[in-house]
Amino acid sequence: MLPDLGVPLAPGQIALLERYEEFLVDRAAPMGMVAPSDVPRLRERHILDSLRAVPLLPRANATMCDLGSGAGLPGIPLAIALPDLQITLVEVRHNRAAFLETVIGALGLERVSVHARRLETFRSSVDVCLARAFAPAPKAWAAADRLLGAGGMLVYWAGATFDPNADPPPGVDVALFPTSALARSGPLAIMTRQ
């Protein structure tokens, strides 16, 4: 399914991603969590785009926080691909949080939880924060910075116009990782403290 992204998946993981895609089509899109124009291209636009981060993430015993998870992107695809990671999906909107709880239960994602309150109330320290369609880089970094432990990183899905010299806030190191397999996607920006 994903040879161009360098993401090895077992048949069971592929089946879970397909079930998740069905949840997005059948429930998330009617609830307004996914744009109607994205439904025909959900796999590439959302699921595969989320999975671009897999090669850049720790493989085991790491904690992650998906900032403003929405319909579970990128957190749920990453939890399926990397089942040893502990992921918290932060989503303040109750209908979206309920959707996430339903998906987590249906897919049996035991190491995934939902923080159904404002991000400011999340008090845990994590190794990785994820920001996809969350906020501009400075705001995403400000949210992540208070949550990241020593050596932690923010994985930021940057748009095609992202400028690594001007967009990140001062005091942040940025490494860019373009993905040629998804030509229309901007790079992933890994941000860490200097």
C-alpha positions in Angstrom: 0.0 0.0 0.0 2.8 2.5 0.9 6.0 1.5 -0.8 6.8 5.1 -1.9 6.5 6.4 1.7 8.8 3.8 3.2 6.1 2.7 5.6 6.1 -1.1 6.1 2.6 -2.3 7.2 1.3 -5.7 8.0 -2.0 -6.9 6.4 -3.8 -6.3 9.8 -2.6 -2.7 9.8 -3.7 -2.1 6.3 -7.2 -3.5 7.2 -7.4 -1.1 10.2 -6.5 1.9 7.9 -9.2 0.8 5.5 -11.7 0.6 8.3 -10.7 4.0 9.5 -11.1 5.4 6.0 -14.7 4.0 6.1 -15.3 5.9 9.4 -14.1 9.1 7.7 -16.4 8.6 4.7 -19.5 7.3 6.6 -19.3 9.5 9.8 -16.7 12.2 9.7 -17.6 13.7 6.3 -21.4 14.0 7.1 -20.4 15.6 10.5 -18.3 18.3 8.7 -14.9 16.9 9.9 -13.7 16.3 6.4 -14.5 18.5 3.4 -16.9 16.9 0.9 -14.4 17.6 -1.9 -11.8 15.5 0.0 -14.0 12.4 0.2 -12.9 11.0 -3.2 -9.2 11.5 -2.3 -9.3 10.7 1.5 -6.6 8.1 1.2 -3.9 10.3 -0.4 -5.0 13.6 1.0 -5.4 12.6 4.6 -4.3 9.0 5.5 -1.2 8.8 3.4 -0.3 12.4 4.2 -0.5 11.5 7.9 1.7 8.5 7.4 4.5 10.5 5.9 5.8 11.1 9.5 6.3 7.4 10.3 10.0 7.3 9.2 10.7 10.3 11.4 9.1 9.1 14.6 10.5 6.9 17.4 9.4 3.2 17.1 8.6 2.3 20.7 7.9 3.6 24.2 7.4 7.2 23.1 4.5 9.5 24.0 2.8 11.7 21.5 0.2 14.4 21.5 -1.9 15.2 18.4 -2.7 18.9 18.7 -6.3 19.7 17.7 -6.9 16.2 16.4 -10.2 16.8 14.6 -11.2 13.6 12.9 -8.0 11.9 14.2 -5.5 13.0 11.6 -2.6 12.4 11.8 -2.9 10.6 15.2 -5.0 7.6 14.3 -3.1 6.5 11.1 0.1 6.9 13.1 -1.2 4.9 16.0 -2.1 2.1 13.5 1.3 2.2 11.9 3.3 2.5 15.1 1.2 0.5 17.7 3.9 0.7 20.5 3.5 4.5 20.8 1.2 6.1 23.4 -0.8 8.8 21.6 -3.2 11.4 23.1 -5.6 13.0 20.7 -6.5 16.5 21.9 -9.9 17.7 20.7 -12.1 20.2 22.5 -15.2 19.8 20.3 -17.4 17.3 22.0 -18.9 15.8 18.8 -15.4 15.2 17.4 -14.1 13.8 20.7 -17.0 11.4 20.7 -16.2 10.3 17.1 -12.6 9.7 18.1 -13.6 7.6 21.1 -15.9 5.5 18.8 -13.1 5.0 16.3 -10.5 4.1 19.0 -12.9 1.5 20.5 -13.9 0.0 17.1 -10.4 -0.3 15.9 -9.0 -1.6 19.3 -6.4 1.1 19.6 -5.5 0.4 23.2 -2.6 2.9 23.4 -4.6 5.9 22.1 -6.7 8.2 24.4 -8.7 11.3 23.9 -8.2 14.5 25.9 -11.7 16.1 25.3 -10.8 19.5 26.8 -8.9 22.6 25.7 -5.2 22.0 24.9 -4.2 24.4 27.7 -5.6 21.8 30.2 -3.3 19.0 28.9 -0.6 18.8 31.5 1.5 15.7 30.5 5.0 15.9 29.1 5.4 14.2 25.8 8.2 13.2 23.4 6.5 14.3 20.2 3.8 16.8 19.3 1.9 16.5 16.0 0.5 19.5 14.2 -1.4 18.9 11.0 -3.8 21.7 9.9 -3.6 23.0 13.4 -2.2 26.5 13.4 0.6 28.6 11.8 4.1 27.5 12.8 4.6 30.0 15.7 1.4 29.1 17.4 1.9 25.4 16.9 5.4 25.7 18.4 4.1 27.7 21.4 1.5 25.0 22.1 4.1 22.2 21.7 6.9 23.9 23.6 5.2 23.7 26.9 4.3 20.0 26.4 7.6 18.7 25.1 10.1 17.0 27.4 13.8 17.4 27.0 14.8 16.5 23.5 11.2 16.5 22.3 10.1 17.5 18.8 7.2 19.0 17.0 6.3 17.4 13.7 4.6 20.1 11.7 2.9 19.5 8.4 4.1 22.6 6.5 2.4 23.9 3.5 4.1 24.4 0.1 4.8 28.0 0.9 6.5 27.3 4.3 9.7 29.3 4.7 12.0 27.7 7.2 13.9 30.9 7.7 11.0 33.2 8.3 8.0 31.0 9.5 9.3 29.3 12.7 9.7 31.4 15.9 13.2 32.3 17.2 15.1 29.8 19.2 13.8 26.8 17.2 15.8 24.5 15.0 14.0 23.3 11.9 14.7 20.3 9.6 12.6 19.9 6.5 11.6 16.5 5.0 9.9 16.7 1.6 8.0 13.7 0.4 8.2 13.2 -3.3 5.7 10.3 -3.2 2.9 12.9 -2.4 4.0 15.6 -4.8 1.2 18.1 -3.8 2.2 18.0 -0.1 4.4 20.5 1.5 7.4 19.3 3.6 7.3 17.9 7.1 9.1 20.3 9.4 10.7 18.8 12.5 11.1 21.6 15.1 13.2 21.3 18.2 14.6 23.7 20.8 18.0 25.1 20.0 
